[in-house]
């Protein structure tokens, strides 16, 4: 007798190394280059999740969660920089 097993990927929003890598790249890139990088990253994540067997809805949810995590880190970094800039004056 065999049982069907289901692959459960580590939630994209908790992939700290990937989030930090994306934040670093987005901080360095600007304009079209940043947009292209971000679009490629999200598409690669979507393709990876679909290859793991995620349905379209679950894949979209994971990608949105990852995008939110990166945006949150970008915002936190900008707040840290703003605070540091104020302290030097």
Secondary structure, 3 states (H helix, E strand, C coil): CCCCCCCCCCCHHHCHHHHHHHHHHHHHCCHHHHHHHHHHHHHHHHHHHHHCCCCHHHHHHHHHHHHHHHHHHHHHHHHHHHHHHHHCC
